[in-house]
Amino acid sequence: MTKATATTAAEALSDLDRRALELAIKIDRQRNKACRLQLDDKLKTEAWIEVARFAAHRCQEISLHLAPRQCWPPSRVAVDDVDKPGYEHRGIGQSAALLRRMLAAGISRYHPDPIAALAAAPRRDAAAG
């Protein structure tokens, strides 16, 4: 069963997460005029953290080529989330597995392009030896 839920603004935000969220806003604003206007509009009525998470979510959906039924990118799941039997098509378990890889590589859950970030990250075992 999944525990995927929206995170709260009360959580502490690390420098790594803040940089990833700032990058997500930057990328999403550059996508097109409609995205830029939507973010600007949301920033008028919503907390920066919520708008930044929205941008990260959209960036991850696009960069990961998620299907419409796969509505839970790594930014929205917990590391131990699994799909409820019969709902594997939603991809929550896959996103949780990707999130575990991201965190193990020192990448923020909010990075707008998880696969590119993983490809660019130095391998931990190579760095240790």
Protein Blocks (a to p, Z undefined) as FASTA:
>chain_A
ZZbdcddfkbccdfklmmmmmmmmmmmmmmpmmlmmmmmmmmmmpcfklmmmmmmmmmmm
mmnopafklmccfklccfkbccdehilmnommmmmmmmmmmmmnopafklmblmlmmmmp
ccfklmmZZ
